[in-house]
Amino acid sequence: MGRERSLPKTRWHPLSLQALTPPKFSSVVNRILCGDLAVLNSRFPHQGKRVLVTDDNRDHIDVIVDYLETDLGVLVDVARSPEECLRLLQSNSYDLLILDYRLPKHTGLWVIDQICRRGRRIPILMMTSFFSQALSRRISRDYPVEIMSKTSSFRMIARRAGRMLASTAARPTAG
């Protein structure tokens, strides 16, 4: 799966609730708490955006969600089945759908087809372990979706998601 991601360690002082954190992190948090929202907005340009991640692999979900939340500052919901994905899309508004190609009972293409039949327009990033140029051309021709190999690093997947979120900020999508 690639190398594991190490997060900054936070230690709690035993006599207080004050966190002892690395100085850089601590100064950013203090500036945010003191009302310097420019720091927050520059660190998380996609703050407030919502992303739905649909994958049946719990390990992949955990890593992708971690990158999306920490690197992009987006709100993330998770669906582990095609049916759950469609149910969440029906009841919530999302700025991006990250979708695995191979899911239980159905493929990601089935999910995309259901979304299109319901008249929804949402940017979709499909991850697949079965990446090929022919599959990419077929899917891109028939559906509004970008495709990325699941063997790419999860950070690259999060970066692509960030670019897609930035490009949709300029043009509204129907919900």
Secondary structure as GFF3:
##gff-version 3
##sequence-region A 1 175
A	DSSP	beta_strand	11	12	.	.	.	ID=ss1
A	DSSP	beta_strand	19	20	.	.	.	ID=ss2
A	DSSP	alpha_helix	23	33	.	.	.	ID=ss3
A	DSSP	alpha_helix	37	43	.	.	.	ID=ss4
A	DSSP	beta_strand	50	54	.	.	.	ID=ss5
A	DSSP	alpha_helix	58	67	.	.	.	ID=ss6
A	DSSP	pi_helix	68	72	.	.	.	ID=ss7
A	DSSP	beta_strand	75	79	.	.	.	ID=ss8
A	DSSP	alpha_helix	82	91	.	.	.	ID=ss9
A	DSSP	beta_strand	96	100	.	.	.	ID=ss10
A	DSSP	alpha_helix	108	117	.	.	.	ID=ss11
A	DSSP	beta_strand	124	128	.	.	.	ID=ss12
A	DSSP	alpha_helix	133	142	.	.	.	ID=ss13
A	DSSP	beta_strand	145	149	.	.	.	ID=ss14
A	DSSP	alpha_helix	154	170	.	.	.	ID=ss15
###
